[in-house]
Amino acid sequence: GLDPQISPAAAAWQAARVAAARQLPIGTVRQLIDENTDRPPLKFLGEPGVNVVKLNMALDALAAAR
């Protein structure tokens, strides 16, 4: 299957494009990226990842609320 996560660095790299496409402030997009980043329970086991499905759902919900 497809992995629904990308690295926080990859998400940050795309943040400006997403903000422009969705007509949102870059700070809002960065905050949503942070809120939808899954972090390993122990810092030395695993890497953090941004759950793209949850992030897109949060972006959609924000757009619907406008």
N, C-alpha and C positions, 0 to 999 in steps of 0.2 A: 504494500500500500504506500501511499504518499505520506511523508512526514509533515505534520501540520506545523512544524516549528522551523524558525530560522534563527540565526544568531542575533544577539542584540546589535552587533556591529552592522550586519546586513540590514536590519530594520532601520537603524540610524541613517544608513546610507540612502535609504529610500524615503525617509521622512519628509523631505522637502517636496518631492514629487507627489507623495500622497496628500500633503497639505494643499498643494496647488490644485490637484485634481478634485479634491473635496471642498475646496474654498474654506479651509480652516487655518487658524494660526498654527505655525510650526510648533509652538509650545504646547498646544493642545494635543497634537499628534505625538509629540515626544512623551507627554504625560501618559497617554493611553498605551504607548509602547511599554513604558515602565510598569504600568499597572497590569499588563498582560504578559509579563515576563515570568516564566516559571523558573524558580531558582532551586538548585539541589538542596536537600535538607542539611547536608554537611558540605561545607564549601570546597572540600578537597575531593568529593565524589561527584563527578559529572560536571556538565557545563550548563549555564543558564540558556534558556531558549525562549523566544517570543512565540507564543501560540497565535498563529496567523488567523485561525478560524475565530478565536475569541476576540482578537483585535479587530477583525472586520465586522464582527457583530457589534462591538462597542462603537465603531465608527458609524455603522448604519443606524444604531439607536440614537446617536448624537444628531445625525442628519434628520431623523424622523421627529426629534424633539424641537427642531428649529421652526 
